[in-house]
Amino acid sequence: MVLDRPEIPLHTNGSERDIRCHVTKRKISGGTRSDTGRHCRDAFLGIAKSCAKLGISFWDYLGDRFAITGHAIVPYLPQLVRQRCAQT
């Protein structure tokens, strides 16, 4: 894989850095009370981290998905990821 895709790092520091804010919050608050809460938190954390990596505002993304007037029109995340992959 490394020879085919040399841009892939040989370490997992990026993945560990992505969940650091979750681990800190869990240590402070003690985690969620239900499986539904955990699933919701994980989903929103994933969306927030993806938006940050793609350079778009998390709140603009949510505002567009919930059709709140005044928010920017933001494409779907999979579409943005495909565009970014095609550019590299």
C-alpha positions as CSV (number, residue, x, y, z in Angstrom):
1,M,0.0,0.0,0.0
2,V,2.8,2.4,0.9
3,L,4.4,1.9,-2.5
4,D,1.1,2.5,-4.3
5,R,0.1,5.5,-2.2
6,P,3.2,7.2,-0.8
7,E,1.1,10.1,0.6
8,I,-0.5,7.8,3.2
9,P,1.4,8.3,6.5
10,L,3.0,5.3,8.2
11,H,1.6,6.4,11.6
12,T,-1.8,6.9,13.2
13,N,-1.2,10.3,14.8
14,G,-3.9,11.9,12.6
15,S,-6.5,9.5,13.7
16,E,-5.6,9.8,17.3
17,R,-5.6,13.6,17.1
18,D,-9.1,13.5,15.6
19,I,-10.6,11.8,18.7
20,R,-8.5,13.8,21.3
21,C,-11.4,16.3,21.9
22,H,-13.8,13.4,22.5
23,V,-11.5,11.8,25.0
24,T,-11.0,15.0,26.9
25,K,-14.8,15.7,27.1
26,R,-15.4,12.1,28.2
27,K,-12.9,12.4,31.0
28,I,-14.6,15.6,32.2
29,S,-18.3,14.6,31.8
30,G,-18.1,10.9,32.3
31,G,-19.4,10.0,28.8
32,T,-22.9,9.6,27.6
33,R,-25.9,8.0,29.4
34,S,-27.2,5.9,26.5
35,D,-26.2,4.1,23.3
36,T,-28.3,6.6,21.4
37,G,-26.4,9.5,22.9
38,R,-23.1,7.8,22.1
39,H,-24.1,7.2,18.4
40,C,-25.3,10.8,18.1
41,R,-22.1,12.2,19.6
42,D,-20.0,10.1,17.3
43,A,-21.9,11.0,14.2
44,F,-21.7,14.8,14.9
45,L,-18.0,14.5,15.9
46,G,-17.3,12.8,12.6
47,I,-19.2,15.4,10.6
48,A,-17.4,18.2,12.5
49,K,-14.0,16.7,11.9
50,S,-14.7,16.1,8.2
51,C,-15.9,19.7,7.8
52,A,-12.7,21.0,9.5
53,K,-10.4,18.8,7.3
54,L,-12.3,20.0,4.1
55,G,-12.1,23.7,5.2
56,I,-15.8,24.3,5.5
57,S,-17.8,25.6,8.4
58,F,-19.6,22.9,10.5
59,W,-22.4,25.4,11.3
60,D,-22.9,26.3,7.6
61,Y,-23.0,22.6,6.7
62,L,-25.7,22.0,9.4
63,G,-27.6,25.1,8.4
64,D,-27.7,24.0,4.8
65,R,-28.8,20.5,5.7
66,F,-31.6,21.8,7.9
67,A,-32.5,24.4,5.3
68,I,-32.0,27.4,7.6
69,T,-32.3,30.6,5.7
70,G,-29.2,32.7,5.5
71,H,-26.7,29.9,5.6
72,A,-24.3,29.1,2.7
73,I,-25.1,26.4,0.3
74,V,-22.6,23.5,1.1
75,P,-22.3,20.4,-1.0
76,Y,-22.6,17.0,0.6
77,L,-19.4,15.7,2.3
78,P,-19.0,12.6,0.1
79,Q,-19.1,14.9,-2.9
80,L,-16.4,17.2,-1.4
81,V,-14.2,14.2,-0.6
82,R,-14.5,12.9,-4.1
83,Q,-13.6,16.3,-5.5
84,R,-10.5,16.6,-3.2
85,C,-9.4,13.0,-4.2
86,A,-9.7,13.8,-7.9
87,Q,-7.5,16.9,-7.4
88,T,-4.6,15.0,-5.9
